[in-house]
Amino acid sequence: MKPLIIAHRGDTINYPENTIEAFKSAFEKDADGIELDVHLNKNNEVIVVHDYLFDESKKYPLLKDVLKQFGQRGRLEIEIKFLDPKCVIKVGELIRKYKPKDFEITSSVLPLFPYIKKEFPNEKIGLICGTKLIEDWMPQEFIEELLLAYLKLTGANVLHLQLDYYTPDIIKLLHKNNFLAHTHLKRENVLENYKKVVKLGIDQCSFDGIDLIGLI
């Protein structure tokens, strides 16, 4: 089955990342969805920007505008970068107000997950696992149980993991426990890696180059 393909920060080849123009272009080029990063600014607004140390003097897109413009277009993968739980609550308020048809809340910040699960008890929640989570000494069986434990402890239901760490057994274990598998594809060897995604049965993947769509 074809995985969901999600434009990482929009069409970043032709437009600046995390901008309305980049998101619009990604959907126009038939991406299934877009990934975006959010923070809370000093005015208590949820803004779309990647870097934690963002410039408060600059104007960034607002999440509410993204929801209004693209909420019915496809998957919105919203990564919460901000460390304050207030950001989670504000995102929840906006989601309930604008009602996007398909979204996933993701984060790599473990202390945020109790707040994310409380705010989004029945929605898709993505746990982004860094490569440091898995160490060289770990046998495969241990890795599988570790990933499963992290999902259960955080309340997440979508695992975000580097492609190299996925195996058929991990995919089988995730699906058996009603979890989804997600990975990210960089521009290097993107077609070859996309074929691996399909063969493994990974459910969804984000990608850096919008030109991937023309190759598959």
N, C-alpha and C positions, 0 to 999 in steps of 0.2 A: 504494500500500500504506500502511496506517495506521502512523504512527510509534509507537514505544514512548513512553509518557508517564510521566514520573518526577516524583514530588512532591518539590520542592526543600525539604529539611529537614523533610519531612513535611507534615501538614495544619497550616499555620501560621496559617490563618484562625481556627481553633477552639481551638488549643493552642499553647503555647510551642514555638518551633523546636527541632529536634534533641532531642526527648524521645520516650520510649517511647509516650506517649499520642498524639503527633502522627504517629508512624509507623503505629501501629495504626489510627488513623482514616483515614489515607491509603489503606491497603490495603482497609479496610472500604468505602471509597467507590470502589473499583475502579481505583485507580492501578496501573499495571503495575510500578511500583517506587518506591523512595525514594532520595533523595540525602542523604548525611550527611557531616559533617566530623570528622576525628579528629586528636588530639594525643596526646603521651605526657606523663603527669604525673610528679611527683617520686617516686611509688611504682612507676614503670615500668609503669603500666597504660595501655592505650589507651582514652582517654575520647572521648566524642562531644560536641564543642563547636566553634563556628565561630571565635571570636576567638583570635588568636595570644596576646594578653596576657590569658589567662583567669585567673580567680581560683582559686588553689589551695585556698582554704578552702571553696569550694563543692563540692557533690556533683553530679557529672555522670553521665549514663548510661555504662555500659561497653560497648565494642564487642562483647565476648563475649556480653553479654545481648541485644544487637540481633541477633547472629548466631543465638543459640539460639532467639529468639522469632520472627524473621522470615526466617531463612535459606532456608526452603522456600516462602515466600509469593510471591516475585517478584524482580525485579532489585534488587540492593543496589549503589548507586553510592557508593563510599567515597573521599572526597577526602582525601588526606594533606596536611595543612597544616604539620605539624611539620617543621622543617628538618634534624633529626637522622636519619641513615639507620637508627638503632636503631628508630625508629618503623615504618619499612618492614618490618624483620625481624619485629617483634612482630606486625604485622598479618598477615604471612605465616604465622606460627605459629598464630594464631587461625583463619585461613582453613582451614588444613590440619586443624585439630582439629575445627571445627564444620561444614566442608564445605557451604557455601551452594550452592544449585543454580544460581544465576545472579548473577554479580557483575562489577563493573568497578572497577579501581583508577585513580583520576585524581589529577592534580596540575598545578599551574602552576609548580612549583619545579624548574627544569631540572636542577640538580645532583643531584636525587634519582633521575632516570630510569635511570641505570646500575644502581642498587640495586633499583629497582622491576622492571626487566626481568630482573634476575638472580633475584629472588624469585618473579616471576610470568612465566616464559618463554613460556607457552602460553595466557595468559589475556587478557581484554580490558583494555587499558591506554589511558586517556584523557589526551590532552594538552590542557590548557586554555590557549588562546592569548588573551592580552590584546589590547585594541584598539591598543595602542602598537606592536605587532609590525608592523602594516600602516601605511605612511606615505602621505601624499597624492601624493608624486612617483612612486610605484610603478605601472607599467603592469600591466594585468590578467595578462598572461603571466608577469611576474615574480612577482606575488603567488601564482599557482598553483604555480610551481616552488618558491617559498619555503616554502609550507605543506607541500608534499610532502617537501622536504628536512628540515624540522623533524620530521616524523613518522618518517622513515627514520633520522635521527640519534638520536632519543630511543628508538626502538623501540616507540613508541606505535602503536596501530592504530585509535583513535577520535579524531577531531578535534572539539574543543569550540570553537566559534567563534560570534561574535555573528551573528544572523540577517542583518543588513544586508550583511555581507561575503560571504554565500553567493551564488553564481550557478549556473545550470545547468551551466556548464563546470567549475566547481570540484567539484560533485557527481559529474559524469561522470568526472572525473579521479580522485577518491577511490575510487569504486566500481571503476574499471578497475584500480586498484592494490590492491584488496581492503581498503580502509579504510572505516570507517563515519563518518557525519556526525552531529554532535550540536549542538543549540543550546539556548538558554535563553529562555523566554518570561516577561516580566514581566506584571503584571496589566493594565496599560494596553493596550487594543486586542488583547486576548489571542485572541479568536476570529478576527479578521482575520489576525493573525500566524500562528495555527495553520493557517489555510487556505494561507498561503504555504509553511509547512513541508511540508504534504502535496503541494502543487503542485511544489515543488522536488525532492521525493523524499528529504528528510532522514530519516535512520533513527530518530532518537530525540530527544526534547526534554524538558528539565526545565521545571517551571512553578511559579510562586509561589502561584497561587490554586487551591485544590482545586475551586472552582466551575467550572473549565474542563471537568471531566469531564461535568458536566450540560449543557454547551453543544454537545458534539460527538457 
